[in-house]
């Protein structure tokens, strides 16, 4: 009986050290992590659970753009730009269309707009939330001005 247990444990330990098998499933991403014809919403290492929001650049001319509320804003050290963070869906179903900034002497209003990538109007996307960020340049340093979400 001891010999049987020892052999079983040895086989289990050997199986744990084997690399995962590869398959040629059509749903598996190609080498490099993504299909070259499909847009990516996040660089490697910024998917959910990796600790930092995925940087986004406005693409403009999306389908059905709408205002989206942001969750936080952090001014740069010199106060000339803002890092805006929000939760969103995956590309190509949800991409940053544009950012509108209105500045006054007492406040800065930042409004984010998202829409669907017009190059992929019929693509189905999974329903998952991703944390995203974009940098907004200001015409004048923030100083003591209040930052307001234009979507609220």
Contact map, one row per residue, 1 for C-alpha under 8 A:
11111000000000000000000000000000000000000000000000000000000000000000000000000000000000000000000000000000000000000000000000000000000000000000000000000000
11111100000000000000000000000000000000000000000000000000000000000000000000000000000000000000000000000000000000000000000000000000000000000000000000000000
11111110000000000000000000000000000000000000000000000000000000000000000000000000000000000000000000000000000000000000000000000000000000000000000000000000
11111111000000000000000000000000000000000000000000000000000000000000000000000000000000000000000000000000000000000000000000000000000000000000000000000000
11111111100000000000000000000000000000000000000000000000000000000000000000000000000000000000000000000000000000000000000000000000000000000000000000000000
01111111110000000000000000000000000000000000000000000000000000000000000000000000000000000000000000000000000000000000000000000000000000000000000000000000
00111111111000000000000000000000000000000000000000000000000000000000000000000000000000000000000000000000000000000000000000000000000000000000000000000000
00011111111100000000000000000000000000000000000000000000000000000000000000000000000000000000000000000000000000000000000000000000000000000000000000000000
00001111111110000000000000000000000000000000000000000000000000000000000000000000000000000000000000000000000000000000000000000000000000000000000000000000
00000111111111000000000000000000000000000000000000000000000000000000000000000000000000000000000000000000000000000000000000000000000000000000000000000000
00000011111111100000000000000000000000000000000000000000000000000000000000000000000000000000000000000000000000000000000000000000000000000000000000000000
00000001111111110000000000000000000000000000000000000000000000000000000000000000000000000000000000000000000000000000000000000000000000000000000000000000
00000000111111111000000000000000000000000000000000000000000000000000000000000000000000000000000000000000000000000000000000000000000000000000000000000000
00000000011111111100000000000000000000000000000000000000000000000000000000000000000000000000000000000000000000000000000000000000000000000000000000000000
00000000001111111100000000000000000000000000000000000000000000000000000000000000000000000000000000000000000000000000000000000000000000000000000000000000
00000000000111111100000000000000000000000000000000000000000000000000000000000000000000000000000000000000000000000000000000000000000000000000000000000000
00000000000011111110000000000000000000000000000000000000000000000000000000000000000000000000000000000000000000000000000000000000000000000000000000000000
00000000000001111111000000000000000000000000000000000000000000000000000000000000000000000000000000000000000000000000000000000000000000000000000000000000
00000000000000001111100000000000000000000000000000000000000000000000000000000000000000000000000000000000000000000000000000000000000000000000000000000000
00000000000000000111110000000000000000000000000000000000000000000000000000000000000000000000000000000000000000000000000000000000000000000000000000000000
00000000000000000011111000000000000000000000000000000000000000000000000000000000000000000000000000000000000000000000000000000000000000000000000000000000
00000000000000000001111100000000000000000000000000000000000000000000000000000000000000000000000000000000000000000000000000000000000000000000000000000000
00000000000000000000111110000000000000000000000000000000000000000000000000000000000000000000000000000000000000000000000000000000000000000000000000000000
00000000000000000000011111010000000000000000000000000000000000000000000000000000000000000000000000000000000000000000000000000000000000000000000000000000
00000000000000000000001111110000000000000000000000000000000000000000000000000000000000000000000000000000000000000000000000000000000000000000000000000000
00000000000000000000000111111000000000000000000000000000000000000000000000000000000000000000000000000000000000000000000000000000000000000000000000000000
00000000000000000000000011111000000000000000000000000000000000000000000000000000000000000000000000000000000000000000000000000000000000000000000000000000
00000000000000000000000111111100000000000000000000000000000000000000000000000000000000000000000000000000000000000000000000000000000000000000000000000000
00000000000000000000000001111111111000000000000000000000000000000000000000000000000000000000000000000000000000000000000000000000000000000000000000000000
00000000000000000000000000011111111000000000000000000000000000000000000000000000000000000000000000000000000000000000000000000000000000000000000000000000
00000000000000000000000000001111110000000000000000000000000000000000000000000000000000000000000000000000000000000000000000000000000000000000000000000000
00000000000000000000000000001111110000000000000000000000000000000000000000000000000000000000000000000000000000000000000000000000000000000000000000000000
00000000000000000000000000001111111000000000000000000000000000000000000000000000000000000000000000000000000000000000000000000000000000000000000000000000
00000000000000000000000000001111111101010000000000000000000000000000000000000000000000000000000000000000000000000000000000000000000000000000000000000000
00000000000000000000000000001100111111100000000000000000000000000000000000000000000000000000000000000000000000000000000000000000000000000000000000000000
00000000000000000000000000000000011111100000000000000000000000000000000000000000000000000000000000000000000000000000000000000000000000000000000000000000
00000000000000000000000000000000001111100000000000000000000000000000000000000000000000000000000000000000000000000000000000000000000000000000000000000000
00000000000000000000000000000000011111110000000000000000000000000000000000000000000000000001000000000000000000000000000000000000000000000000000000000000
00000000000000000000000000000000001111111000000000000000000000000000000000000000000000000011000000000000000000000000000000000000000000000000000000000000
00000000000000000000000000000000010001111110000000000000000000000000000000000000000000000011000000000000000000000000000000000000000000000000000000000000
00000000000000000000000000000000000000111110000000000101000000000000000000000000000000000111001000000000000000000000000000000000000000000000000000000000
00000000000000000000000000000000000000011111111000000111000000000000000000000000000000000000000000000000000000000000000000000000000000000000000000000000
00000000000000000000000000000000000000011111111000000110000000000000000000000000000000000000000000000000000000000000000000000000000000000000000000000000
00000000000000000000000000000000000000000111111000000000000000000000000000000000000000000000000000000000000000000000000000000000000000000000000000000000
00000000000000000000000000000000000000000111111001000000000000000000000000000000000000000000000000000000000000000000000000000000000000000000000000000000
00000000000000000000000000000000000000000111111111111100000000000000000000000000000000000000000000000000000000000000000000000000000000000000000000000000
00000000000000000000000000000000000000000111111111001100000000000000000000000000000000000000000000000000000000000000000000000000010000000000000000000000
00000000000000000000000000000000000000000000011111100000000000000000000000000000000000000000000000000000000000000000000000000000111000000000000000000000
00000000000000000000000000000000000000000000011111100000000000000000000000000000000000000000000000000000000000000000000000000000000000000000000000000000
00000000000000000000000000000000000000000000111111110000000000000000000000000000000000000000000000000000000000000000000000000000000000000000000000000000
00000000000000000000000000000000000000000000010111111000000000000000000000000000000000000000000000000000000000000000000000000000000000000000000000000000
00000000000000000000000000000000000000000000010001111100000000000000000000000000000000000000000000000000000000000000000000000000001000000000000000000000
00000000000000000000000000000000000000000000011000111110000000000000000000000000000010000000000000000000000000000000000000000000011110000000000000000000
00000000000000000000000000000000000000001110011000011111000000000000000000000000000000000000000000000000000000000000000000000000011110000000000000000000
00000000000000000000000000000000000000000110000000001111100000000000000000000000000000000000000000000000000000000000000000000000000111000000000000000000
00000000000000000000000000000000000000001100000000000111110000000000000000000000000000000000000100000000000000000000000000000000000111000000000000000000
00000000000000000000000000000000000000000000000000000011111000000000000000000000000000000000000100000000000000000000000000000000000001000000000000000000
00000000000000000000000000000000000000000000000000000001111100000000000000000000000000000000001111100000000000000000000000000000000000000000000000000000
00000000000000000000000000000000000000000000000000000000111111000000000000000000000000000000001111000000000000000000000000000000000000000000000000000000
00000000000000000000000000000000000000000000000000000000011111000000000000000000000000000000000111000000000000000000000000000000000000000000000000000000
00000000000000000000000000000000000000000000000000000000001111100000000000000000000000000000000010000000000000000000010000000000000000000000000000000000
00000000000000000000000000000000000000000000000000000000001111111000000000000000000000000000001010000000000000000111110000000000000000000000000000000000
00000000000000000000000000000000000000000000000000000000000011111000000000000000000000000000000000000000000000000011110010000000000000000000000000000000
00000000000000000000000000000000000000000000000000000000000001111100000000000000000000000000000000000000000000000011000000000000000000000000000000000000
00000000000000000000000000000000000000000000000000000000000001111110000000000000000000000000000010000000000000001111000000000000000000000000000000000000
00000000000000000000000000000000000000000000000000000000000000011111000000000000000000000000000000000000000000001110000000000000000000000000000000000000
00000000000000000000000000000000000000000000000000000000000000001111100000000000000000000000000000000000000000111100000000000000000000000000000000000010
00000000000000000000000000000000000000000000000000000000000000000111110000000000000000000000000000000000000000111100000000000000000000000000000000000010
00000000000000000000000000000000000000000000000000000000000000000011111000000000000001000000000000000000000000110000000000000000000000000000000000001111
00000000000000000000000000000000000000000000000000000000000000000001111110000000000111100000000000000000000000010000000000000000000000000000000000001000
00000000000000000000000000000000000000000000000000000000000000000000111110000000000111100000000000000000000000000000000000000000000000000000000000000000
00000000000000000000000000000000000000000000000000000000000000000000011111000000000111000000000000000000000000000000000000000000000000000000000000000000
00000000000000000000000000000000000000000000000000000000000000000000011111100000011110000000000000000000000000000000000000000000000000000000000000100000
00000000000000000000000000000000000000000000000000000000000000000000000111110000011100000000000000000000000000000000000000000000000000000000000000000000
00000000000000000000000000000000000000000000000000000000000000000000000011111111111000000000000000000000000000000000000000000000000000000000010000000000
00000000000000000000000000000000000000000000000000000000000000000000000001111111111000000000000000000000000000000000000000000000000000000000000000000000
00000000000000000000000000000000000000000000000000000000000000000000000000111111000000000000000000000000000000000000000000000000000000000000000000000000
00000000000000000000000000000000000000000000000000000000000000000000000000111111100000000000000000000000000000000000000000000000000000000000100000000000
00000000000000000000000000000000000000000000000000000000000000000000000000111111110000000000000000000000000000000000000000000000000000000000111000000000
00000000000000000000000000000000000000000000000000000000000000000000000000111111110000000000000000000000000000000000000000000000000000001111110000000000
00000000000000000000000000000000000000000000000000000000000000000000000000110111111000000000000000000000000000000000000000000000000000111100110000000000
00000000000000000000000000000000000000000000000000000000000000000000000011110011111100000000000000000000000000000000000000000000000000111100000000000000
00000000000000000000000000000000000000000000000000000000000000000000000011110000111110000000000000000000000000000000000000000000000011110000000000000000
00000000000000000000000000000000000000000000000000000000000000000000011111000000011111000000000000000000000000000000000000000000000011110000000000000000
00000000000000000000000000000000000000000000000000001000000000000000011110000000001111100000000000000000000000000000000000000000001111000000000000000000
00000000000000000000000000000000000000000000000000000000000000000000111100000000000111110000000000000000000000000000000000000000001110000000000000000000
00000000000000000000000000000000000000000000000000000000000000000000011000000000000011111000000000000000000000000000000000000000111100000000000000000000
00000000000000000000000000000000000000000000000000000000000000000000000000000000000001111100010000000000000000000000000000000000111100000000000000000000
00000000000000000000000000000000000000000000000000000000000000000000000000000000000000111110111000000000000000000000000000000011110000000000000000000000
00000000000000000000000000000000000000001000000000000000000000000000000000000000000000011111111000000000000000000000000000001111110000000000000000000000
00000000000000000000000000000000000000111000000000000000000000000000000000000000000000001111111000000000000000000001100000001000000000000000000000000000
00000000000000000000000000000000000001111000000000000000000000000000000000000000000000000111111000000000000000000001100100101000000000000000000000000000
00000000000000000000000000000000000000000000000000000000000000000000000000000000000000001111111000000000000000000011100110111000000000000000000000000000
00000000000000000000000000000000000000000000000000000000000000000000000000000000000000011111111100000000000000000111100000000000000000000000000000000000
00000000000000000000000000000000000000001000000000000000011001000000000000000000000000001111111110000000000000000111100000000000000000000000000000000000
00000000000000000000000000000000000000000000000000000001111100000000000000000000000000000000011111000000000000011110000000000000000000000000000000000000
00000000000000000000000000000000000000000000000000000000011111001000000000000000000000000000001111100000000000011110000000000000000000000000000000000000
00000000000000000000000000000000000000000000000000000000011100000000000000000000000000000000000111110000000000011100000000000000000000000000000000000000
00000000000000000000000000000000000000000000000000000000010000000000000000000000000000000000000011111000000001111000000000000000000000010000000000000000
00000000000000000000000000000000000000000000000000000000000000000000000000000000000000000000000001111100000011110000000000000000000000000000000000000000
00000000000000000000000000000000000000000000000000000000000000000000000000000000000000000000000000111110000111100000000000000000000000000100000000000000
00000000000000000000000000000000000000000000000000000000000000000000000000000000000000000000000000011111000111000000000000000000000000000000000000000000
00000000000000000000000000000000000000000000000000000000000000000000000000000000000000000000000000001111101110000000000000000000000000000110000000000000
00000000000000000000000000000000000000000000000000000000000000000000000000000000000000000000000000000111111100000000000000000000000000000000000000000000
00000000000000000000000000000000000000000000000000000000000000000000000000000000000000000000000000000011111000000000000000000000000000000000000010000000
00000000000000000000000000000000000000000000000000000000000000000000000000000000000000000000000000000001111100000000000000000000000000000000000111000000
00000000000000000000000000000000000000000000000000000000000000000000000000000000000000000000000000000011111110000000000000000000000000000000000011110000
00000000000000000000000000000000000000000000000000000000000000000000000000000000000000000000000000001111011111000000000000000000000000000000010011110000
00000000000000000000000000000000000000000000000000000000000000000000000000000000000000000000000000011110001111100000000000000000000000000000000000111100
00000000000000000000000000000000000000000000000000000000000000000000000000000000000000000000000000111100000111110000000000000000000000000000000000111100
00000000000000000000000000000000000000000000000000000000000000000011100000000000000000000000000000111000000011111000000000000000000000000000000000001110
00000000000000000000000000000000000000000000000000000000000000000011110000000000000000000000000111110000000001111100000000000000000000000000000000000110
00000000000000000000000000000000000000000000000000000000000000001111000000000000000000000000000111100000000000111110000000000000000000000000000000000000
00000000000000000000000000000000000000000000000000000000000001001111000000000000000000000000011111000000000000011111000000000000000000000000000000000000
00000000000000000000000000000000000000000000000000000000000001111100000000000000000000000000111110000000000000001111100000000000000000000000000000000000
00000000000000000000000000000000000000000000000000000000000001111000000000000000000000000011111000000000000000000111110110000000000000000000000000000000
00000000000000000000000000000000000000000000000000000000000001100000000000000000000000000011111000000000000000000011111110000000000000000000000000000000
00000000000000000000000000000000000000000000000000000000000011100000000000000000000000000000000000000000000000000001111110000000000000000000000000000000
00000000000000000000000000000000000000000000000000000000000000000000000000000000000000000000000000000000000000000000111110000000000000000000000000000000
00000000000000000000000000000000000000000000000000000000000000000000000000000000000000000001100000000000000000000001111111100000000000000000000000000000
00000000000000000000000000000000000000000000000000000000000000100000000000000000000000000000100000000000000000000001111111100000000000000000000000000000
00000000000000000000000000000000000000000000000000000000000000000000000000000000000000000000000000000000000000000000000111110000000000000000000000000000
00000000000000000000000000000000000000000000000000000000000000000000000000000000000000000001100000000000000000000000000111111000000000000000000000000000
00000000000000000000000000000000000000000000000000000000000000000000000000000000000000000000100000000000000000000000000001111100000000000000000000000000
00000000000000000000000000000000000000000000000000000000000000000000000000000000000000000111100000000000000000000000000000111110000000000000000000000000
00000000000000000000000000000000000000000000000000000000000000000000000000000000000000000100000000000000000000000000000000011111000000000000000000000000
00000000000000000000000000000000000000000000000000000000000000000000000000000000000000001100000000000000000000000000000000001111100000000000000000000000
00000000000000000000000000000000000000000000000000000000000000000000000000000000000000001100000000000000000000000000000000000111110000000000000000000000
00000000000000000000000000000000000000000000000100000000000000000000000000000000000000111100000000000000000000000000000000000011111000000000000000000000
00000000000000000000000000000000000000000000001100001100000000000000000000000000000000111100000000000000000000000000000000000001111100000000000000000000
00000000000000000000000000000000000000000000000100011100000000000000000000000000000011110000000000000000000000000000000000000000111110000000000000000000
00000000000000000000000000000000000000000000000000001111000000000000000000000000000011110000000000000000000000000000000000000000011111000000000000000000
00000000000000000000000000000000000000000000000000001111000000000000000000000000001111000000000000000000000000000000000000000000001111100000000000000000
00000000000000000000000000000000000000000000000000000011100000000000000000000000001110000000000000000000000000000000000000000000000111110000000000000000
00000000000000000000000000000000000000000000000000000000000000000000000000000000111100000000000000000000000000000000000000000000000011111000000000000000
00000000000000000000000000000000000000000000000000000000000000000000000000000000111100000000000000100000000000000000000000000000000001111100000000000000
00000000000000000000000000000000000000000000000000000000000000000000000000000001110000000000000000000000000000000000000000000000000000111110000000000000
00000000000000000000000000000000000000000000000000000000000000000000000000000001110000000000000000001010000000000000000000000000000000011111110000000000
00000000000000000000000000000000000000000000000000000000000000000000000000000001000000000000000000000010000000000000000000000000000000001111100000000000
00000000000000000000000000000000000000000000000000000000000000000000000000000001000000000000000000000000000000000000000000000000000000000111110000000000
00000000000000000000000000000000000000000000000000000000000000000000000000000111100000000000000000000000000000000000000000000000000000000111111000000000
00000000000000000000000000000000000000000000000000000000000000000000000000100011100000000000000000000000000100000000000000000000000000000101111110000000
00000000000000000000000000000000000000000000000000000000000000000000000000000010000000000000000000000000000000000000000000000000000000000000111110000000
00000000000000000000000000000000000000000000000000000000000000000000000000000000000000000000000000000000010000000000000000000000000000000000011111000000
00000000000000000000000000000000000000000000000000000000000000000000000000000000000000000000000000000000111100000000000000000000000000000000011111100000
00000000000000000000000000000000000000000000000000000000000000000000000000000000000000000000000000000000011100000000000000000000000000000000000111110000
00000000000000000000000000000000000000000000000000000000000000000000000010000000000000000000000000000000001111000000000000000000000000000000000011111000
00000000000000000000000000000000000000000000000000000000000000000000000000000000000000000000000000000000001111000000000000000000000000000000000001111100
00000000000000000000000000000000000000000000000000000000000000000000110000000000000000000000000000000000000011100000000000000000000000000000000000111111
00000000000000000000000000000000000000000000000000000000000000000000100000000000000000000000000000000000000011110000000000000000000000000000000000011111
00000000000000000000000000000000000000000000000000000000000000000011100000000000000000000000000000000000000000110000000000000000000000000000000000001111
00000000000000000000000000000000000000000000000000000000000000000000100000000000000000000000000000000000000000000000000000000000000000000000000000001111
